[in-house]
Amino acid sequence: MKYPTRIYYTDADKSLMWDRWQKGESLNAIGRHFGRSHSSIQNVLSQTGGIRPPKRRRSRLALTMAEREEISRGVVADQSLRRIAAILGRAPSTVSREIHRNGGRRRYRANQADQAAWDRAKRPKTCKLAQNPVLARKVEQKLNQLWAPEQIAGWLKRKYPNNEKRQVSHETIYKSLFIQARGALKKELLQHLRKTRAMRRSRNKTLKGEGLGQITDAVSIRERPASVEDRALPGHWEGDLIFGTRNTQIATLVERFTRYVMLVKVDNRDTETVINALIKHSHKLPRELYKSLTWDRGSELADHKRFTLATDIKVYFCDPQSPWQRGSNENTNGLLRQYFPKGTDLSVHSQAKLNAVARQLNERPRKTLQFYSPAEKFNECVATIH
């Protein structure tokens, strides 16, 4: 397809472009709608890092177009500044500044003055992080520790509840990263986000299931007790494997009540190896804190009965193509890709390395825990059983 060499987009075009982007459409799909290449669309959206700019509104204190036309008529009629101001119900100084900044009495034109005021109002406003270097350095420190912006914002609010100067919203952090014109946070810090793309994507997306084989005598997640579903009690875990190259994998386990994470080194994907590793790891926890395990329908847990006999831990399986039923584990697997990127060999990581990564995740504050960390909540559970 041949695209126009010079491209112009109206405000209506840009508004439609943003609507489609926020619905989760790809750059290619939006480009096809406009008959343009995806790079043309990206040039527009990337100016604000994929974050839709707020709709511009005039200040209620600003002069209106009708008032500027009244000023223009007063100037033509050679009325005094005080007379014009009285007609408008404005201060004489307001009328004086308006006329002088737009060419004086001889050159004042209402349309030109109104457009100039609108253009001047485009100047970027200084964001909170740019005004507060101490707060910006604290945010940078936590980003370098792979904390998410929402975790940083929640932790600051909990740590400094009565000091707004030491608090910042997660949205401000995101905007400072994606919109580099703000000049508050370095672009290099984007690599520490869970998703390292240079533009923010829509949250609207589809989940893809793998449709793996059948598990003999699998107990459905639908038979799981209500207390597990409601996260009312600790001791119920979700698990899965994340994969790397060369047939390598790591078992990931997340406790539903506290979101506490454990990682298990697994040398092979066959069910015997995986079950043996899970049995060995289960002995590291108090029995009261490991009562059930919910897993995807992967063949690595085909020998789930042996796991239950050896540990007395009940195993439940998600419905086919329903990874969202293990939401805590799926979220954690996404976070782990910051440490173990796709397309890398996972066998090079020792169990000690996996423990260190799990510890770092467990020390991050979580919004769902009122910005306490999983480690704090899990330790509370351990203390109650001793």
PADOVEX-34902 format. One line per field, with one value per residue (C-alpha): x, y negated, z negated; residue number from 0. Coordinates in pm, 1 decimal, decimal comma, m for minus. Layout:
! residues N
xx: [X | ...]
yy: [Y | ...]
zz: [Z | ...]
nr: [NUM | ...]
! end
This chain:
! residues 386
xx: [0,0 | 130,7 | 98,0 | 82,7 | 422,4 | 293,4 | 51,1 | m190,2 | m424,6 | m714,7 | m809,7 | m1100,1 | m857,3 | m633,0 | m929,2 | m1041,9 | m683,7 | m666,4 | m1007,1 | m888,5 | m553,4 | m724,8 | m950,6 | m637,1 | m609,1 | m261,9 | m73,0 | m115,5 | m492,9 | m525,6 | m301,0 | m519,3 | m825,3 | m657,8 | m486,3 | m147,8 | 153,5 | 182,9 | 485,5 | 266,0 | 30,9 | 321,4 | 466,1 | 146,7 | 97,7 | 462,8 | 479,5 | 310,5 | 437,9 | 108,5 | m73,6 | m372,6 | m325,6 | m608,2 | m863,6 | m768,9 | m1002,8 | m986,7 | m953,9 | m1273,1 | m1067,4 | m939,1 | m1088,7 | m1343,2 | m1366,0 | m1675,2 | m1483,7 | m1195,4 | m1439,4 | m1579,8 | m1224,8 | m1166,3 | m1483,0 | m1380,2 | m1036,2 | m1189,6 | m1427,1 | m1124,5 | m1274,1 | m1052,6 | m920,1 | m1132,7 | m1446,2 | m1380,7 | m1305,1 | m1627,3 | m1832,0 | m1665,7 | m1672,9 | m1295,2 | m1006,0 | m846,8 | m509,0 | m649,6 | m762,1 | m430,5 | m221,3 | m445,9 | m404,8 | m31,6 | 65,9 | m126,0 | 16,7 | m128,1 | m427,9 | m321,6 | m275,0 | m515,2 | m737,6 | m974,3 | m922,6 | m543,3 | m536,1 | m759,1 | m543,9 | m224,1 | m365,2 | m459,2 | m109,0 | 62,2 | m142,2 | 23,8 | 345,7 | 428,0 | 359,8 | 631,0 | 539,7 | 579,0 | 887,6 | 1067,1 | 994,4 | 1106,8 | 1450,9 | 1456,0 | 1129,4 | 1249,6 | 1566,0 | 1358,3 | 1137,6 | 1445,9 | 1591,7 | 1277,7 | 1249,4 | 1605,9 | 1493,6 | 1224,7 | 933,1 | 627,5 | 506,7 | 188,1 | 396,1 | 618,0 | 320,4 | 143,2 | 459,3 | 531,5 | 175,8 | 204,6 | 553,5 | 479,1 | 102,6 | 109,8 | 361,0 | 223,6 | 560,9 | 698,1 | 409,4 | 344,0 | 78,8 | 167,9 | 17,8 | 265,2 | 551,4 | 428,0 | 382,5 | 728,7 | 875,4 | 676,0 | 666,9 | 1032,3 | 951,9 | 869,5 | 1238,2 | 1189,4 | 1295,6 | 1551,5 | 1422,4 | 1662,0 | 1440,9 | 1176,3 | 1376,8 | 1294,4 | 919,3 | 745,7 | 668,5 | 967,4 | 791,8 | 845,5 | 472,3 | 195,0 | m42,5 | m412,6 | m512,6 | m765,9 | m613,2 | m697,9 | m575,1 | m447,3 | m472,0 | m251,4 | m517,6 | m289,6 | m378,1 | m606,5 | m501,2 | m619,8 | m847,5 | m800,0 | m998,2 | m1155,1 | m1101,3 | m1479,8 | m1456,0 | m1218,2 | m1364,8 | m1516,3 | m1262,7 | m988,8 | m1174,9 | m1234,0 | m868,6 | m1004,5 | m725,5 | m353,6 | m196,3 | m345,9 | m107,0 | m117,8 | 154,5 | 284,1 | 602,1 | 771,7 | 980,9 | 1310,4 | 1516,5 | 1673,6 | 1374,8 | 1443,8 | 1185,2 | 1127,1 | 834,7 | 659,6 | 439,7 | 228,6 | 35,5 | m312,3 | m367,2 | m31,0 | 93,1 | 415,6 | 633,5 | 854,9 | 1062,3 | 1177,1 | 1460,0 | 1337,1 | 1584,8 | 1328,0 | 961,5 | 863,3 | 612,0 | 850,4 | 1111,0 | 855,4 | 669,2 | 995,6 | 1103,3 | 765,6 | 763,5 | 1112,8 | 1024,1 | 699,1 | 897,2 | 1041,5 | 705,5 | 495,6 | 213,0 | m43,6 | 77,7 | 62,8 | m281,5 | m365,4 | m212,5 | m399,7 | m223,4 | m278,1 | m358,1 | 3,2 | 119,6 | 400,8 | 149,2 | 6,2 | 136,9 | m46,6 | m172,4 | 183,9 | 237,9 | m75,7 | 14,9 | 366,4 | 263,1 | m109,1 | m152,9 | m466,8 | m425,1 | m689,6 | m674,9 | m798,1 | m1048,2 | m892,8 | m763,7 | m845,5 | m515,3 | m706,2 | m829,2 | m473,0 | m461,3 | m199,2 | 35,6 | m15,8 | 61,6 | 375,7 | 492,0 | 468,7 | 678,8 | 936,9 | 1005,8 | 1196,2 | 1445,7 | 1415,2 | 1340,0 | 1178,3 | 1426,2 | 1693,3 | 1832,8 | 1678,4 | 1902,8 | 2193,0 | 2016,8 | 2093,8 | 1838,0 | 2021,2 | 1961,4 | 1593,5 | 1564,7 | 1718,7 | 1471,3 | 1177,8 | 1301,1 | 1311,8 | 955,4 | 837,1 | 980,7 | 789,6 | 479,6 | 152,7 | m159,7 | m385,9 | m209,5 | m256,9 | 105,4 | 248,5 | 485,6 | 409,1 | 702,5 | 549,7 | 211,1 | 358,9 | 572,3 | 259,6 | 100,5 | 409,7 | 406,7 | 43,5 | 110,3 | 404,8]
yy: [0,0 | m345,6 | m606,4 | m987,1 | m1151,2 | m1441,5 | m1356,6 | m1585,0 | m1479,0 | m1690,0 | m1708,9 | m1474,0 | m1226,7 | m1231,4 | m1186,7 | m876,9 | m751,5 | m774,3 | m606,8 | m306,8 | m292,1 | m290,5 | m5,1 | 202,6 | 185,1 | 223,9 | m50,1 | 148,2 | 173,1 | m199,9 | m276,6 | m69,1 | m267,1 | m594,2 | m445,2 | m521,1 | m323,5 | m218,4 | m450,1 | m748,7 | m659,1 | m590,2 | m936,4 | m1091,6 | m862,0 | m847,7 | m1223,7 | m1159,8 | m805,8 | m641,8 | m835,0 | m1028,2 | m1400,2 | m1555,0 | m1756,6 | m2120,4 | m2358,8 | m2730,9 | m2862,7 | m3009,9 | m3322,7 | m3373,4 | m3630,4 | m3484,0 | m3547,0 | m3764,2 | m3975,3 | m4021,4 | m4135,0 | m4389,6 | m4511,3 | m4543,8 | m4752,3 | m4970,5 | m5027,3 | m5123,9 | m5364,4 | m5508,5 | m5430,7 | m5450,6 | m5135,6 | m5200,0 | m5239,1 | m4910,2 | m4734,9 | m4862,8 | m4726,3 | m4385,4 | m4382,4 | m4329,4 | m4507,9 | m4787,8 | m4614,9 | m4301,9 | m4502,1 | m4692,9 | m4372,3 | m4216,4 | m4510,4 | m4561,4 | m4193,9 | m4181,7 | m4475,1 | m4776,7 | m4985,0 | m5018,5 | m4648,3 | m4475,7 | m4213,7 | m3993,8 | m3674,6 | m3702,2 | m3779,4 | m3480,3 | m3240,9 | m3376,5 | m3320,9 | m2962,1 | m2898,0 | m3043,1 | m2813,5 | m2510,1 | m2559,5 | m2243,6 | m2257,5 | m2144,2 | m1809,7 | m1725,7 | m1508,5 | m1781,6 | m2024,8 | m1784,0 | m1627,6 | m1443,4 | m1267,3 | m1197,5 | m1030,9 | m811,7 | m706,3 | m632,2 | m421,2 | m206,2 | m173,7 | m45,2 | 216,2 | 319,3 | 182,1 | 95,6 | m269,1 | m170,5 | 5,8 | m300,9 | m536,4 | m315,0 | m261,3 | m636,6 | m707,3 | m447,6 | m560,1 | m934,2 | m954,4 | m1317,6 | m1459,7 | m1516,6 | m1647,6 | m1295,0 | m1134,4 | m1101,6 | m917,3 | m618,6 | m800,6 | m1086,9 | m835,5 | m668,7 | m1001,4 | m1117,5 | m801,0 | m794,9 | m1172,0 | m1268,8 | m1638,3 | m1651,3 | m1610,3 | m1441,0 | m1075,6 | m930,7 | m729,5 | m446,9 | m368,4 | m231,8 | 89,4 | 156,5 | 164,4 | 499,4 | 406,8 | 231,0 | 84,6 | m284,9 | m360,6 | m267,6 | m9,3 | 31,0 | 268,3 | 421,9 | 742,8 | 1106,9 | 1401,2 | 1700,4 | 2053,9 | 2339,2 | 2610,5 | 2876,8 | 3243,3 | 3416,4 | 3500,3 | 3836,4 | 3803,6 | 3429,1 | 3251,2 | 2940,1 | 2595,5 | 2582,3 | 2832,1 | 2612,5 | 2497,0 | 2150,5 | 2045,7 | 2096,4 | 1902,4 | 1609,2 | 1599,9 | 1617,5 | 1839,8 | 1879,8 | 2199,7 | 2229,1 | 2193,8 | 2144,4 | 2287,6 | 2314,2 | 2341,8 | 2059,0 | 2168,8 | 2072,6 | 2199,4 | 2546,0 | 2706,5 | 2523,5 | 2420,5 | 2287,8 | 2380,7 | 2077,1 | 2091,7 | 1808,9 | 1819,7 | 1676,0 | 1507,4 | 1326,3 | 1335,3 | 1488,9 | 1628,9 | 1938,9 | 2046,6 | 2402,3 | 2510,9 | 2790,7 | 2983,5 | 3129,1 | 3090,2 | 3456,5 | 3525,8 | 3733,4 | 3455,5 | 3181,2 | 3380,5 | 3473,0 | 3106,6 | 2991,7 | 3260,9 | 3162,2 | 2793,6 | 2849,4 | 2973,4 | 2624,7 | 2489,6 | 2554,5 | 2797,0 | 2534,9 | 2304,6 | 2554,8 | 2712,5 | 2702,4 | 2631,7 | 2507,1 | 2576,0 | 2530,6 | 2838,3 | 2898,8 | 3260,6 | 3192,4 | 3256,4 | 3575,8 | 3764,2 | 3532,1 | 3825,5 | 3912,3 | 3552,7 | 3561,3 | 3896,0 | 3774,2 | 3434,1 | 3453,2 | 3141,2 | 3139,4 | 3050,9 | 2869,0 | 2800,2 | 2497,9 | 2529,2 | 2567,7 | 2240,7 | 2049,7 | 1913,3 | 1626,5 | 1878,6 | 1864,5 | 1486,0 | 1435,8 | 1683,6 | 1541,9 | 1191,8 | 1316,0 | 1497,2 | 1167,3 | 995,3 | 1273,1 | 1198,2 | 890,8 | 1132,2 | 1425,5 | 1283,8 | 1499,2 | 1664,1 | 1721,0 | 2041,2 | 2081,4 | 2373,2 | 2134,5 | 2001,9 | 2179,6 | 2236,8 | 1969,3 | 1722,4 | 1818,8 | 1766,8 | 1419,7 | 1322,1 | 1455,2 | 1260,4 | 939,3 | 994,2 | 1076,4 | 751,1 | 533,6 | 363,4 | 472,9 | 265,5 | 561,4 | 591,6 | 221,0 | 176,2 | 417,2 | 668,7 | 1042,1 | 1119,0 | 911,4 | 1080,8 | 1430,1 | 1380,1 | 1278,5 | 1610,7 | 1805,1 | 1626,7 | 1720,5 | 2094,5 | 2098,5]
zz: [0,0 | 89,9 | m184,2 | m146,6 | m187,9 | m398,8 | m678,2 | m861,1 | m1140,0 | m1259,8 | m1627,0 | m1546,6 | m1386,3 | m1692,8 | m1924,6 | m1731,3 | m1729,1 | m2109,0 | m2146,5 | m1945,9 | m2126,7 | m2466,7 | m2352,1 | m2292,8 | m1912,3 | m1763,8 | m1580,5 | m1257,6 | m1303,4 | m1373,1 | m1076,1 | m843,2 | m953,2 | m850,7 | m545,6 | m697,3 | m820,2 | m1184,8 | m1226,6 | m1141,2 | m1426,1 | m1661,4 | m1594,5 | m1731,8 | m2031,6 | m2137,4 | m2197,4 | m2531,8 | m2584,7 | m2487,6 | m2761,1 | m2630,9 | m2700,4 | m2901,6 | m2710,3 | m2719,5 | m2898,8 | m2951,0 | m3301,3 | m3438,3 | m3523,1 | m3167,1 | m2932,1 | m2692,0 | m2319,2 | m2378,3 | m2630,6 | m2388,4 | m2119,6 | m2368,8 | m2436,3 | m2060,4 | m2018,1 | m2310,7 | m2160,2 | m1821,6 | m2002,2 | m2186,0 | m2527,6 | m2834,6 | m3000,1 | m3307,5 | m3092,1 | m2909,4 | m3239,7 | m3395,1 | m3102,5 | m3142,5 | m3520,6 | m3518,4 | m3684,2 | m3474,9 | m3514,4 | m3345,1 | m3042,4 | m3034,9 | m3028,7 | m2764,5 | m2524,7 | m2579,3 | m2537,6 | m2206,4 | m2010,5 | m2194,7 | m2095,1 | m1731,6 | m1665,1 | m1904,1 | m1732,7 | m1933,5 | m1725,2 | m1730,8 | m2104,4 | m2183,1 | m1977,8 | m2133,8 | m2483,2 | m2389,7 | m2252,5 | m2560,1 | m2783,5 | m2617,8 | m2810,1 | m3010,6 | m3381,0 | m3620,3 | m3775,3 | m4143,9 | m4097,9 | m3903,5 | m4186,8 | m4460,0 | m4388,4 | m4724,4 | m4641,7 | m4286,4 | m4417,6 | m4650,8 | m4357,4 | m4144,1 | m4423,7 | m4446,8 | m4067,9 | m4063,7 | m4316,6 | m4061,4 | m4263,8 | m4057,2 | m4058,7 | m4245,0 | m4511,2 | m4548,2 | m4579,7 | m4834,4 | m5040,3 | m5053,2 | m5167,5 | m5443,4 | m5550,9 | m5544,8 | m5614,9 | m5730,0 | m5482,8 | m5132,7 | m5015,7 | m5057,2 | m4866,7 | m4493,2 | m4293,4 | m4076,6 | m3778,4 | m3823,4 | m3828,4 | m3509,4 | m3332,9 | m3440,9 | m3286,2 | m2963,8 | m2901,5 | m2902,6 | m2847,4 | m3218,5 | m3293,8 | m3631,6 | m3585,8 | m3345,6 | m3051,5 | m3142,3 | m3443,7 | m3205,2 | m3184,3 | m3551,0 | m3489,7 | m3453,7 | m3091,1 | m2934,2 | m2630,1 | m2557,8 | m2533,0 | m2770,9 | m2632,8 | m2706,1 | m2984,2 | m2742,2 | m2615,2 | m2566,1 | m2771,1 | m2578,3 | m2711,5 | m2602,8 | m2604,8 | m2753,0 | m2792,6 | m3034,3 | m3391,2 | m3528,2 | m3833,8 | m3844,1 | m4117,0 | m3966,8 | m4114,9 | m4142,4 | m4428,4 | m4622,1 | m4959,0 | m4976,9 | m5243,1 | m4983,9 | m4718,2 | m4955,8 | m5069,2 | m5422,1 | m5559,3 | m5487,2 | m5359,5 | m5010,3 | m4716,7 | m4340,6 | m4117,6 | m3763,1 | m3556,3 | m3367,3 | m3071,6 | m2914,3 | m2624,0 | m2602,0 | m2777,0 | m3105,1 | m3363,9 | m3715,3 | m3939,0 | m4088,2 | m4399,6 | m4547,2 | m4875,3 | m4814,0 | m5152,4 | m5182,5 | m4816,8 | m4950,3 | m4668,1 | m4654,2 | m4354,1 | m4297,1 | m4068,5 | m3840,8 | m3623,4 | m3387,0 | m3299,1 | m3333,6 | m3609,2 | m3822,7 | m3839,8 | m3907,3 | m4173,8 | m4350,5 | m4357,0 | m4491,9 | m4761,7 | m4875,8 | m4883,6 | m5073,5 | m5375,9 | m5420,3 | m5537,7 | m5850,3 | m5772,1 | m5878,9 | m5600,3 | m5312,9 | m5286,9 | m4916,4 | m4575,8 | m4267,1 | m3936,4 | m3566,3 | m3353,9 | m3255,3 | m3221,9 | m3470,6 | m3750,7 | m3603,1 | m3910,2 | m4149,5 | m4356,5 | m4461,1 | m4568,6 | m4785,8 | m4943,5 | m5031,3 | m5169,2 | m5259,0 | m5043,0 | m4828,2 | m4459,5 | m4252,7 | m3879,1 | m3686,8 | m3404,9 | m3057,3 | m2910,8 | m3231,3 | m3369,7 | m3531,5 | m3792,7 | m3929,4 | m3923,0 | m4193,6 | m4029,5 | m3680,1 | m3806,7 | m3979,9 | m3667,3 | m3481,8 | m3749,6 | m3731,7 | m3366,2 | m3488,3 | m3640,8 | m3399,3 | m3049,8 | m2786,2 | m2551,1 | m2816,8 | m2968,8 | m3316,3 | m3415,4 | m3486,4 | m3798,2 | m4124,7 | m4399,9 | m4600,4 | m4316,0 | m4301,8 | m4677,5 | m4643,5 | m4370,9 | m4576,1 | m4877,8 | m4673,2 | m4551,9 | m4903,3 | m5038,0 | m4792,3 | m4936,5 | m4774,7 | m4720,3 | m4799,8 | m5138,5 | m5220,0 | m5108,9 | m5359,5 | m5204,9 | m5158,7 | m5390,1 | m5670,3 | m5632,8 | m5601,4 | m5912,0 | m6101,0 | m5998,4 | m6109,0 | m6446,3 | m6511,5 | m6481,3 | m6725,2]
nr: [0 | 1 | 2 | 3 | 4 | 5 | 6 | 7 | 8 | 9 | 10 | 11 | 12 | 13 | 14 | 15 | 16 | 17 | 18 | 19 | 20 | 21 | 22 | 23 | 24 | 25 | 26 | 27 | 28 | 29 | 30 | 31 | 32 | 33 | 34 | 35 | 36 | 37 | 38 | 39 | 40 | 41 | 42 | 43 | 44 | 45 | 46 | 47 | 48 | 49 | 50 | 51 | 52 | 53 | 54 | 55 | 56 | 57 | 58 | 59 | 60 | 61 | 62 | 63 | 64 | 65 | 66 | 67 | 68 | 69 | 70 | 71 | 72 | 73 | 74 | 75 | 76 | 77 | 78 | 79 | 80 | 81 | 82 | 83 | 84 | 85 | 86 | 87 | 88 | 89 | 90 | 91 | 92 | 93 | 94 | 95 | 96 | 97 | 98 | 99 | 100 | 101 | 102 | 103 | 104 | 105 | 106 | 107 | 108 | 109 | 110 | 111 | 112 | 113 | 114 | 115 | 116 | 117 | 118 | 119 | 120 | 121 | 122 | 123 | 124 | 125 | 126 | 127 | 128 | 129 | 130 | 131 | 132 | 133 | 134 | 135 | 136 | 137 | 138 | 139 | 140 | 141 | 142 | 143 | 144 | 145 | 146 | 147 | 148 | 149 | 150 | 151 | 152 | 153 | 154 | 155 | 156 | 157 | 158 | 159 | 160 | 161 | 162 | 163 | 164 | 165 | 166 | 167 | 168 | 169 | 170 | 171 | 172 | 173 | 174 | 175 | 176 | 177 | 178 | 179 | 180 | 181 | 182 | 183 | 184 | 185 | 186 | 187 | 188 | 189 | 190 | 191 | 192 | 193 | 194 | 195 | 196 | 197 | 198 | 199 | 200 | 201 | 202 | 203 | 204 | 205 | 206 | 207 | 208 | 209 | 210 | 211 | 212 | 213 | 214 | 215 | 216 | 217 | 218 | 219 | 220 | 221 | 222 | 223 | 224 | 225 | 226 | 227 | 228 | 229 | 230 | 231 | 232 | 233 | 234 | 235 | 236 | 237 | 238 | 239 | 240 | 241 | 242 | 243 | 244 | 245 | 246 | 247 | 248 | 249 | 250 | 251 | 252 | 253 | 254 | 255 | 256 | 257 | 258 | 259 | 260 | 261 | 262 | 263 | 264 | 265 | 266 | 267 | 268 | 269 | 270 | 271 | 272 | 273 | 274 | 275 | 276 | 277 | 278 | 279 | 280 | 281 | 282 | 283 | 284 | 285 | 286 | 287 | 288 | 289 | 290 | 291 | 292 | 293 | 294 | 295 | 296 | 297 | 298 | 299 | 300 | 301 | 302 | 303 | 304 | 305 | 306 | 307 | 308 | 309 | 310 | 311 | 312 | 313 | 314 | 315 | 316 | 317 | 318 | 319 | 320 | 321 | 322 | 323 | 324 | 325 | 326 | 327 | 328 | 329 | 330 | 331 | 332 | 333 | 334 | 335 | 336 | 337 | 338 | 339 | 340 | 341 | 342 | 343 | 344 | 345 | 346 | 347 | 348 | 349 | 350 | 351 | 352 | 353 | 354 | 355 | 356 | 357 | 358 | 359 | 360 | 361 | 362 | 363 | 364 | 365 | 366 | 367 | 368 | 369 | 370 | 371 | 372 | 373 | 374 | 375 | 376 | 377 | 378 | 379 | 380 | 381 | 382 | 383 | 384 | 385]
! end
